[in-house]
Amino acid sequence: MREPAFWYRRPSLISLLLSPLGAVYGLVSGRRMQRAGFDAGIPVLCIGNYHLGGAGKTPAALALTTLGGVMPAHATESSRAISRWPSAMNSSM
């Protein structure tokens, strides 16, 4: 895989105008990442990445619940599998 060609282009006017906004975003993100994390008190496994679809996150989550014997306690609303998990949780409890 090669890097995108726009990495080597000269900056456009819009990119120059947006660069201060990018710097502010970087500062805010950097400060947020320096804060202490949250201890949930239980093991937590997050399955995700920056891809919106087609990366296999839902099948991976379902495989972990069936193959690994992992019972999800809570699925976020962004998961397509949320409608399947509550019934699986109720049947085993």
N, C-alpha and C positions, 0 to 999 in steps of 0.2 A: 504494500500500500504506500502510495506516495503522498507527500504533503500537498495541500491545496495551492494552486497557482497564485491566488490572491495574497499569499504571504509575502510574495516578492514584488508585488506591484507598488508603485508610488502611492502614498496616502492621498485619498480624494478629499475634496473640501468637506464633505459630510463626515468623513472619519475624523478629520481634524477638529471639526466643531463638536463632535461627540466624545472626543478623548477626555475632556474634563469630567464628563458624566461617568465615563469608565473608571477614572481615577477615584472618584467618590465611591462608586460601587465597590471597587477593590478595597478601599480603606474600611468601609462598613463591614464587608465580608471578612476581612482579616481580623478586625476587632471581635466579631462574633465567634470566629473559630478559636480565638484565644481564651474564651470563657470556659469555665469548668463544665464538664458534661453532666448528664443526669443519670443517676443510678436507679434503674427500674426495679431492682431487687430480685429480678428473675432473669434467666437467659433470654436475650432478644436477638432474633435473626431478621435482618432486613434484606429483602431481595429486590434489587432495583438498580437502575443505571440511568443514564441520561437519554436513552431511547424511548420514544413514546409508544411505539408498537412494533411487534414482530421480532422482538429480541428474545422471547421465550421466558419472560418472567413468570407469567401465570402457570405454564406447564411445570416450571421449576418449583413453584410453591406447592402445586398439587402433588408433585412427585415426592417432595419432602414430607407431606402430610401422610401419604400412603406408604411409601417405601421406608421412610426413616422412623415411622412411629411417632412423629411429631404431631401434637394436637395444637392447632392454633388457638390462642386465647382471644385474639382480636385481629381482624383484617381491616385495613384502612379502606375508606370509600373509593380509593383510586384503583382498587383491585377488581378485576372482572369476576373473580372467583368468590366474592363475598356472598353471593346468593347460595353457593354450594356449601360453604363452610358452616353456617349456623346449624343447618340440618345435620351435618356430620358431627358437630359438637354435641347437639342435643341427644343424638342416638347413642352416644357412648357414655353419657353422663348418668 
